[in-house]
Amino acid sequence: MKFYRTGMDTYAAPTTLGKLALSSRFAMAPMTRKRSPGGVPTAANAAYYRRRAEGGIGLIITEGALIGHPSASHEDDVPRLTPGPAEAGWRLVTDEVHQAGGRIAAQIWHLGSERRPAETAWTPDRMKVKDFEQLLIAYAESARTAVRAGFDAVEIHGAHGYLLDEFLWPHTNHRTDRFGGAAAARAVFPAEVIRAVRDSIPAEMPLIVRFSQFKERDYAARIAETPAELAVILGAFAEAGADVLHASQRRFWEPAFDGDPANLAGWAKRLTGLPAITVGSIGLDRDRLPELEKHDADLIALGRVLLGTPDWAKLATTGRESEIRPYDKADEDVYL
Ligand SMILES: Cc1cc2nc3c(=O)[nH]c(=O)nc-3n(C[C@H](O)[C@H](O)[C@H](O)COP(=O)(O)O)c2cc1C
């Protein structure tokens, strides 16, 4: 098992993301847990995140937290990122993570067409121009809430087939105005959201944008058929104020485009020069871990392995890998 420890050591070193100092290059991937009754994070949520900070994660990215607009979601137990009780709940979370030496980013989310019942969902094709303004206001308010609640960074959820990603994907964006058409036009509304958030947080606070090719409902989907198209979309994000790109893929070792071994994070970095976070089955198949070095990511995000083993990063980098429990799907139901 020695190769395993050696492969991971490099990620245990302190680093910086812009001006934000991190204790390691391990991030926690955002994972919805639906354990915030009434949309308000609790002391149990704070303890859950604290355990991952204690376990060697340099940057925690929270589960998706909803903007304060009724179209954002139908779920009662998904946390909100709004002034009032939810803000106070998040303050418990950020305090605990900071006490453990960790840093934490809030992921800001709107479900788009995944809202239920489906007739009530806002989608790119259904939205009126006046609706855009309402959402920009709500995103900005969530960003200001994140700052007041003590977050160190924010991440905009622009991946997986939710609202902002639905603008990027031609299959779910048939608009003929300035918000639809070629890649540059499809990126207009997501970029406006990025700008609204950027203008609502301190200049030195990292603004992460998460994007993906795949959708939860279509793993083969693509927002960009070519690196040139991806360059247009990510260039618009950077221009609007994104300063870190979180390239979500299901398996980090898979090339993003034919003919080049670079994964999606590698391409994001190459095309924009911005720092990138990679993610996707890290630690699920231990034999794949040495391949991480080939992918030029600034941070590596762990998702499912952290559900059952909160201190996965610490165990993997201190010679205690034999204590890591193999990931089990049942871990998704546990909340400790
Ligand atoms: C239970 C669960 C909930 C998730 N919720 C979110 C979410 O709220 N926001 C998001 O961007 N991704 C979400 N994801 C995707 C993860 O962030 C991550 O990209 C994915 O699990 C792949 O990483 P892994 O193989 O290390 O688990 C979720 C994944 C899981 C397993």
The ligand as a Tripos MOL2 file, in Angstrom:
@<TRIPOS>MOLECULE
LIG
   31    33     1     0     0
SMALL
NO_CHARGES

@<TRIPOS>ATOM
      1 C1        -25.3340   12.3400   -1.8220 C.3       1 LIG1
      2 C2        -24.7740   13.2750   -2.8560 C.ar      1 LIG1
      3 C3        -25.2440   14.5720   -2.9290 C.ar      1 LIG1
      4 C4        -24.7150   15.4750   -3.8680 C.ar      1 LIG1
      5 N1        -25.1380   16.7880   -3.8730 N.ar      1 LIG1
      6 C5        -24.5170   17.6940   -4.6650 C.ar      1 LIG1
      7 C6        -24.8120   19.0910   -4.5540 C.ar      1 LIG1
      8 O1        -25.6160   19.5340   -3.7210 O.2       1 LIG1
      9 N2        -24.1660   19.9400   -5.3820 N.ar      1 LIG1
     10 C7        -23.2590   19.5060   -6.3130 C.ar      1 LIG1
     11 O2        -22.7090   20.3190   -7.0620 O.2       1 LIG1
     12 N3        -22.9500   18.1920   -6.4190 N.ar      1 LIG1
     13 C8        -23.5310   17.2920   -5.6160 C.ar      1 LIG1
     14 N4        -23.1420   15.9660   -5.6590 N.ar      1 LIG1
     15 C9        -22.0090   15.5630   -6.5340 C.3       1 LIG1
     16 C10       -20.6930   15.5720   -5.7130 C.3       1 LIG1
     17 O3        -20.3110   16.8840   -5.3850 O.3       1 LIG1
     18 C11       -19.5340   14.9360   -6.4900 C.3       1 LIG1
     19 O4        -19.2640   15.6900   -7.6430 O.3       1 LIG1
     20 C12       -19.8210   13.4990   -6.8870 C.3       1 LIG1
     21 O5        -20.3080   12.7490   -5.7880 O.3       1 LIG1
     22 C13       -18.5670   12.8240   -7.4530 C.3       1 LIG1
     23 O6        -17.5390   12.7990   -6.4910 O.3       1 LIG1
     24 P1        -17.2320   11.4390   -5.6600 P.3       1 LIG1
     25 O7        -17.0770   10.3790   -6.6900 O.co2     1 LIG1
     26 O8        -15.9550   11.7420   -4.9170 O.co2     1 LIG1
     27 O9        -18.3810   11.1730   -4.7770 O.co2     1 LIG1
     28 C14       -23.6950   15.0490   -4.7540 C.ar      1 LIG1
     29 C15       -23.2380   13.7160   -4.6800 C.ar      1 LIG1
     30 C16       -23.7490   12.8460   -3.7490 C.ar      1 LIG1
     31 C17       -23.1970   11.4430   -3.6630 C.3       1 LIG1
@<TRIPOS>BOND
     1     1     2 1
     2     2     3 ar
     3     2    30 ar
     4     3     4 ar
     5     4     5 ar
     6     4    28 ar
     7     5     6 ar
     8     6     7 ar
     9     6    13 1
    10     7     8 2
    11     7     9 ar
    12     9    10 ar
    13    10    11 2
    14    10    12 ar
    15    12    13 ar
    16    13    14 ar
    17    14    15 1
    18    14    28 ar
    19    15    16 1
    20    16    17 1
    21    16    18 1
    22    18    19 1
    23    18    20 1
    24    20    21 1
    25    20    22 1
    26    22    23 1
    27    23    24 1
    28    24    25 2
    29    24    26 1
    30    24    27 1
    31    28    29 ar
    32    29    30 ar
    33    30    31 1
@<TRIPOS>SUBSTRUCTURE
     1 LIG1         1 GROUP 0 **** ****
